[in-house]
Amino acid sequence: MRSIMQKVDILKTVAHPVRIQILEELVKGVKCVSDFEDFLEISQPNVSQHLALLRKQGLIDYYIDGRLRCYFLKDPIIPDLLEVIKRDYIDELPAPACCPVTKKGRYPGARRN
């Protein structure tokens, strides 16, 4: 069972546009560093930094095939997490009719920002 801090660390690690793109590609299958360079359009050292962070967190791993490092997903939470953040949520959740404790009060209808 993951602690709350482990969950927070996973979310912090994933919360970057480049790392989300990397993980989305790894959901499709094994990729090498050169594969990431082609579609991310960032330098190899930058790609390697993102991969190292994902690996340090235990979300991905790699094996060596000749001169290539081939990366793959390791943590089973990643496909589920990516699926959730891809969804379009059109409607907001319904407002409560009243306070569940006092059974009084009414939602005024306009949410505060």
MODELLER restraints for C-alpha pairs under 7 A, 6 or more apart:
rsr = mdl.restraints
at = mdl.atoms
rsr.add(forms.Gaussian(group=physical.xy_distance, feature=features.Distance(at['CA:13:A'], at['CA:54:A']), mean=6.82, stdev=0.5))
rsr.add(forms.Gaussian(group=physical.xy_distance, feature=features.Distance(at['CA:14:A'], at['CA:20:A']), mean=6.04, stdev=0.5))
rsr.add(forms.Gaussian(group=physical.xy_distance, feature=features.Distance(at['CA:19:A'], at['CA:50:A']), mean=6.32, stdev=0.5))
rsr.add(forms.Gaussian(group=physical.xy_distance, feature=features.Distance(at['CA:26:A'], at['CA:72:A']), mean=5.80, stdev=0.5))
rsr.add(forms.Gaussian(group=physical.xy_distance, feature=features.Distance(at['CA:26:A'], at['CA:73:A']), mean=5.98, stdev=0.5))
rsr.add(forms.Gaussian(group=physical.xy_distance, feature=features.Distance(at['CA:27:A'], at['CA:73:A']), mean=6.84, stdev=0.5))
rsr.add(forms.Gaussian(group=physical.xy_distance, feature=features.Distance(at['CA:27:A'], at['CA:79:A']), mean=6.33, stdev=0.5))
rsr.add(forms.Gaussian(group=physical.xy_distance, feature=features.Distance(at['CA:29:A'], at['CA:72:A']), mean=6.69, stdev=0.5))
rsr.add(forms.Gaussian(group=physical.xy_distance, feature=features.Distance(at['CA:30:A'], at['CA:70:A']), mean=6.21, stdev=0.5))
rsr.add(forms.Gaussian(group=physical.xy_distance, feature=features.Distance(at['CA:30:A'], at['CA:71:A']), mean=5.53, stdev=0.5))
rsr.add(forms.Gaussian(group=physical.xy_distance, feature=features.Distance(at['CA:30:A'], at['CA:72:A']), mean=4.87, stdev=0.5))
rsr.add(forms.Gaussian(group=physical.xy_distance, feature=features.Distance(at['CA:31:A'], at['CA:70:A']), mean=5.47, stdev=0.5))
rsr.add(forms.Gaussian(group=physical.xy_distance, feature=features.Distance(at['CA:31:A'], at['CA:71:A']), mean=5.32, stdev=0.5))
rsr.add(forms.Gaussian(group=physical.xy_distance, feature=features.Distance(at['CA:31:A'], at['CA:72:A']), mean=6.78, stdev=0.5))
rsr.add(forms.Gaussian(group=physical.xy_distance, feature=features.Distance(at['CA:32:A'], at['CA:68:A']), mean=6.54, stdev=0.5))
rsr.add(forms.Gaussian(group=physical.xy_distance, feature=features.Distance(at['CA:32:A'], at['CA:69:A']), mean=5.66, stdev=0.5))
rsr.add(forms.Gaussian(group=physical.xy_distance, feature=features.Distance(at['CA:32:A'], at['CA:70:A']), mean=4.44, stdev=0.5))
rsr.add(forms.Gaussian(group=physical.xy_distance, feature=features.Distance(at['CA:32:A'], at['CA:71:A']), mean=5.93, stdev=0.5))
rsr.add(forms.Gaussian(group=physical.xy_distance, feature=features.Distance(at['CA:33:A'], at['CA:69:A']), mean=6.70, stdev=0.5))
rsr.add(forms.Gaussian(group=physical.xy_distance, feature=features.Distance(at['CA:37:A'], at['CA:43:A']), mean=6.63, stdev=0.5))
rsr.add(forms.Gaussian(group=physical.xy_distance, feature=features.Distance(at['CA:37:A'], at['CA:44:A']), mean=6.21, stdev=0.5))
rsr.add(forms.Gaussian(group=physical.xy_distance, feature=features.Distance(at['CA:37:A'], at['CA:47:A']), mean=6.86, stdev=0.5))
rsr.add(forms.Gaussian(group=physical.xy_distance, feature=features.Distance(at['CA:54:A'], at['CA:60:A']), mean=5.91, stdev=0.5))
rsr.add(forms.Gaussian(group=physical.xy_distance, feature=features.Distance(at['CA:55:A'], at['CA:61:A']), mean=5.56, stdev=0.5))
rsr.add(forms.Gaussian(group=physical.xy_distance, feature=features.Distance(at['CA:58:A'], at['CA:74:A']), mean=6.86, stdev=0.5))
rsr.add(forms.Gaussian(group=physical.xy_distance, feature=features.Distance(at['CA:58:A'], at['CA:75:A']), mean=6.75, stdev=0.5))
rsr.add(forms.Gaussian(group=physical.xy_distance, feature=features.Distance(at['CA:59:A'], at['CA:73:A']), mean=6.27, stdev=0.5))
rsr.add(forms.Gaussian(group=physical.xy_distance, feature=features.Distance(at['CA:59:A'], at['CA:74:A']), mean=5.31, stdev=0.5))
rsr.add(forms.Gaussian(group=physical.xy_distance, feature=features.Distance(at['CA:59:A'], at['CA:75:A']), mean=4.80, stdev=0.5))
rsr.add(forms.Gaussian(group=physical.xy_distance, feature=features.Distance(at['CA:60:A'], at['CA:71:A']), mean=6.81, stdev=0.5))
rsr.add(forms.Gaussian(group=physical.xy_distance, feature=features.Distance(at['CA:60:A'], at['CA:72:A']), mean=5.63, stdev=0.5))
rsr.add(forms.Gaussian(group=physical.xy_distance, feature=features.Distance(at['CA:60:A'], at['CA:73:A']), mean=4.42, stdev=0.5))
rsr.add(forms.Gaussian(group=physical.xy_distance, feature=features.Distance(at['CA:60:A'], at['CA:74:A']), mean=4.63, stdev=0.5))
rsr.add(forms.Gaussian(group=physical.xy_distance, feature=features.Distance(at['CA:60:A'], at['CA:75:A']), mean=6.68, stdev=0.5))
rsr.add(forms.Gaussian(group=physical.xy_distance, feature=features.Distance(at['CA:61:A'], at['CA:71:A']), mean=5.65, stdev=0.5))
rsr.add(forms.Gaussian(group=physical.xy_distance, feature=features.Distance(at['CA:61:A'], at['CA:72:A']), mean=5.66, stdev=0.5))
rsr.add(forms.Gaussian(group=physical.xy_distance, feature=features.Distance(at['CA:61:A'], at['CA:73:A']), mean=6.51, stdev=0.5))
rsr.add(forms.Gaussian(group=physical.xy_distance, feature=features.Distance(at['CA:61:A'], at['CA:74:A']), mean=6.15, stdev=0.5))
rsr.add(forms.Gaussian(group=physical.xy_distance, feature=features.Distance(at['CA:62:A'], at['CA:69:A']), mean=6.13, stdev=0.5))
rsr.add(forms.Gaussian(group=physical.xy_distance, feature=features.Distance(at['CA:62:A'], at['CA:70:A']), mean=5.16, stdev=0.5))
rsr.add(forms.Gaussian(group=physical.xy_distance, feature=features.Distance(at['CA:62:A'], at['CA:71:A']), mean=4.15, stdev=0.5))
rsr.add(forms.Gaussian(group=physical.xy_distance, feature=features.Distance(at['CA:62:A'], at['CA:72:A']), mean=5.95, stdev=0.5))
rsr.add(forms.Gaussian(group=physical.xy_distance, feature=features.Distance(at['CA:63:A'], at['CA:69:A']), mean=5.79, stdev=0.5))
rsr.add(forms.Gaussian(group=physical.xy_distance, feature=features.Distance(at['CA:63:A'], at['CA:70:A']), mean=5.38, stdev=0.5))
rsr.add(forms.Gaussian(group=physical.xy_distance, feature=features.Distance(at['CA:63:A'], at['CA:71:A']), mean=6.72, stdev=0.5))
rsr.add(forms.Gaussian(group=physical.xy_distance, feature=features.Distance(at['CA:64:A'], at['CA:70:A']), mean=6.11, stdev=0.5))
rsr.add(forms.Gaussian(group=physical.xy_distance, feature=features.Distance(at['CA:95:A'], at['CA:107:A']), mean=6.77, stdev=0.5))
rsr.add(forms.Gaussian(group=physical.xy_distance, feature=features.Distance(at['CA:96:A'], at['CA:107:A']), mean=6.58, stdev=0.5))
rsr.add(forms.Gaussian(group=physical.xy_distance, feature=features.Distance(at['CA:97:A'], at['CA:106:A']), mean=5.90, stdev=0.5))
rsr.add(forms.Gaussian(group=physical.xy_distance, feature=features.Distance(at['CA:97:A'], at['CA:107:A']), mean=6.32, stdev=0.5))
rsr.add(forms.Gaussian(group=physical.xy_distance, feature=features.Distance(at['CA:98:A'], at['CA:104:A']), mean=5.57, stdev=0.5))
rsr.add(forms.Gaussian(group=physical.xy_distance, feature=features.Distance(at['CA:98:A'], at['CA:105:A']), mean=5.20, stdev=0.5))
rsr.add(forms.Gaussian(group=physical.xy_distance, feature=features.Distance(at['CA:98:A'], at['CA:106:A']), mean=4.88, stdev=0.5))
rsr.add(forms.Gaussian(group=physical.xy_distance, feature=features.Distance(at['CA:98:A'], at['CA:107:A']), mean=6.54, stdev=0.5))
rsr.add(forms.Gaussian(group=physical.xy_distance, feature=features.Distance(at['CA:99:A'], at['CA:105:A']), mean=6.14, stdev=0.5))
